[in-house]
Structures are given as structure tokens and as C-alpha cells.
Amino acid sequence: MLILISKTRVSYYLTVFPFKEVGCLHSSKNKVLSSHFSPDGKVLASAGHEKKVFIWNLENFECVTTPEEHSLPITDVRFRTDSTIFATSSFDTSIRLWDAAKPIRSMLKLDGHAGQVMSLDFHPRRVDLLCSSDSNDVIRLWDVEEGACLHISKGGSKQVRFQPCGKFLATATGNDIKLVDVEADSIVRDLKGHVSDVLSICWDRSGEHIASVSEDSARIWSLDGECIYELHSTGNRFQSCIYHPAYPNLLIIGGYQTLEFWSPSAGNKTYVVAAHKGLIGGLAESPHDELIASTSYDCCVKLWK
């Protein structure tokens, strides 16, 4: 049972909810770096160092895999809005599109990055638009219907994530986070404050705040670029973050072997749950059934609720 103290404008109150492991998916024989739920919440795609995607049916936990068309580890996997189509990025400098309903071969390969492709994300409204970033700090915008690169810019090396409404793109590069106006093609904010490299970023459901983690700290930012909350890791090597699908102000942070739950308005205290035997490299959430997926260097994907 997780007991969390939250702060309202006038008082403190206790919110109590259960949190437990509901599944452990073991098929991978190597590090799992990323996962993502399909828009309807029925499928989970996970990938990492095995160079193929594991596609899990969450109703019966049956699994199928894509062929190993990537030649090096897969760094990120993201579903297209309202679709069974998902994209993968890889150290092999390529991006591939797949259909989870028919994963026998990739639908499309996108080439153009010169460096390892570290992250990607679909635009939430313009579903033909895909963004990707590489280790050379290059961001590319793609039209996946045409299979063409629309624009190239600088400023994202680790992770890219679209705001829920799609107006802004958040990018992580070095120890900075940048907010890019997608329509105007301009950087509108440069969020500075992390001492170490930013490893993961995520938006809250409202799109009004961005969370970011580096190994030594987690931060919450407003859209005007102000860091409004900060949490120090006290040695737990923060690696990934996601907002809880049922409690929109509760940030879940993946570190070395543990998940930490942080309600920023309650101060610097966190609730810690033992979760994996290795570093937790990725987190995903499904608002349909309030599931959370954690991926780890221990070769496992775990489901939590």
C-alpha cells in the first residue's frame, strides 16, 4: 500500500492507493531500454539490445516479435495516435515503422541521420508527423506518409517528446531542455539548471509542466522556463520518469533497481518500491487501465497497477 501526502492550497490530505506488480514479461535475453502502450491500451511494445520488438497482447500476455531488421540495439519505441502503427529508433542510425497487427516485416525505413538515433515521437494530432533525434544533436521532422524528411535542426540528442496538444516539442540535450514551437520552427525556451546530462523528460497530462531527470536530480518546469520543484536523487541514479496515469501530479522515477514516487507539492520525501535487479531505463503509462510498464537492464519488463 502506497501512502502519499499531497498538498492543496488550504491543507494537507492523505491519498491512499494500492500499488503492486501485476506482471513480469521475461522474453528478452538482453537489456530492455524502452516500451510504449498502444493508444487503446491493449498492446505493449518493448525493445532494447535484442534488435527486435516484443509485442505483448495484454489480455492474454501472448507475445510476438518483429524480425531483426535493425542491425544494432533499439533505443526508443512509440505508437502513432489512434493506430496499431509504431516506430522504432536505433543505434544503427535508422528509423523503422511497423504495424503491431502484422509485424512480419517493417512498413517503412527512414534513413538520413548520421548519428545513432536516440529517440522519436509522433505528433499527437498531425499523425503523419514524426520527430527523431540523434547523438549528433540533430533533430529531424519526417512525413511518414511520404517517407520524406521535412526539416532538420539542432538541439536534441537524448530524448524528444511532444506536448499533449502538439504545440511544443520538448527536447533533451546535454544538461538542458529546450522547448521548440513546432509551427514556428523556433526555440521558445531553454530550460537550464541540471548539473548532469538530462536522461529522460515527460509532459504532465495538462501539458502545462515538464518533468526531467538526470542521475542526480529530478525537476518540474513550468512553460515559462521556471524550475518550480527539484528533488535530489541521494545516490539512486535517476534514469527515467513518467506521470502516474491516475494521479496527474504524481511523478514516478526509475532509478537503479527501484521506483520512486514523488508528489512535488509534498516536499522532498518520496516513496520507494523495489522493482528490478538492474537500472530502470524506461517507463510507460496507459491511461485506459492505469497500468505502468518499467523496462530494465535486468532483461525484464514489469507491469504495475
LUMZA-500336 format. One record per residue (C-alpha): x, y, z. Coordinates in steps of 0.05 Angstrom, whole numbers, plus 5000, padded with zeros to 4 digits. Layout:
N
XYZ/...
***
This chain:
305
500050005000/502850684980/501251265026/502451944996/501852625029/499253144980/498553894989/492554314968/492055064974/489055025043/491154375076/494653715072/490753085060/492452355054/491451974990/491951224997/492150754937/494850054925/500949954880/503549264862/506848864808/501648534763/506048214711/513248064692/514947954619/521347544610/522247404536/528247864525/535247594537/538548274539/537548984565/530649284552/531050034541/524150264522/516750084519/510250414498/502850244504/498450254442/493250814442/487650324462/491850024518/491349314492/498449234468/505249384497/511349424452/518249364485/525249364455/532549444470/539149094458/536048484423/534748894360/527548664354/520948894384/516848464432/509448584421/505248374481/497748244480/495848504549/489448094551/492947414549/500347614554/501947264489/507947554452/510147614380/516547944356/518748334296/524548074254/531448354270/531448874214/535349354258/542649164260/544149494327/540149594393/533449954391/533350584433/526050804431/519250554411/512950984403/505950854377/502351314329/496051634356/489751214346/493450674308/496950004313/502850304277/509150444317/516150704302/522950474328/529650844331/536450504334/543850584343/544350354270/542251074250/535550854221/528150904239/523150374221/515550364221/511649744239/504449514246/503249144312/497548764278/502148504223/509348544248/512448044199/516548604166/517449354174/512949804133/518050354122/525350514135/527451234145/534851394132/538352064139/541252104209/548852074211/549051914285/545651394330/538151544332/536751624406/529351794410/523051924370/515752134379/509452204337/505752864336/499252764376/494753104324/498653114258/499452364257/503652374194/509052774231/514652414267/520452734304/527152404317/533752604349/540852324344/547452314382/550052884339/544753344369/540753344304/533153344302/529253124241/521853204226/519052674179/512852594138/511751854147/506351824093/511352084042/517451764074/520952434070/524852884117/521353564123/526253944166/532953884201/535054284263/539754244322/538354174396/536353464415/540852884429/537652464484/530152494481/524452844444/517252874468/511253264440/506753674486/499853324491/496653864448/502453844399/504354584401/511154494433/516553964427/520953854488/528053614473/533653404520/540853544500/546653544549/544253834614/538954284581/531754204559/529254614501/522154794482/521054844407/514955154375/513554644321/509355104276/514155704281/520355264280/523655654335/526455514405/521955894454/525155674519/531855404542/530955064610/537555064647/539054804717/541154074714/548453954731/548753274697/546053054629/538553004624/536652284612/529052304608/523452804600/515852754602/509853214600/504253214650/497253074623/495353814621/501553994580/503054554629/509154234661/515253834640/518953344685/526253194673/531252734707/538752684708/542652184750/542952664808/536253024807/529153084782/525953754764/519054024747/518754614699/513255094680/512255324608/515555984623/522055614637/521955654713/524155054754/518555024805/520654384842/527153994850/528753324881/535853064893/536952324880/541352194941/545451694900/539851304867/541951454795/535451714767/534551474696/527251524673/520651864690/513251854676/507052154707/502151674740/496151574695/491051634752/494552154796/496652714749/501253064799/505052434819/511652324784/514551624780/522151594774/526050984753/532950904782/537650344800/533049754819/527650194848/521650634830/520751274869/514151634875/514552384884/508952874896/512753534888/507853944929/509153484988/516553674992/522653244981/520152585010/518952004963/516151314970/520850774944/518850104915/523849534899/522449374826/528249074786/535148774792/538249304746/537650014722/530550214702/531850524634/524650674612/517650784638/510950804602/503750904624/496950714599/491051164618/485950634597/487250154654/492250554695/497950074680/505250274685/510849904649/518049914672/523849664628/530449474657/537549264644/535648614680/532248394615/525248454644/519148874631/514648934691/507349164695/504749554755/498049794779/
***
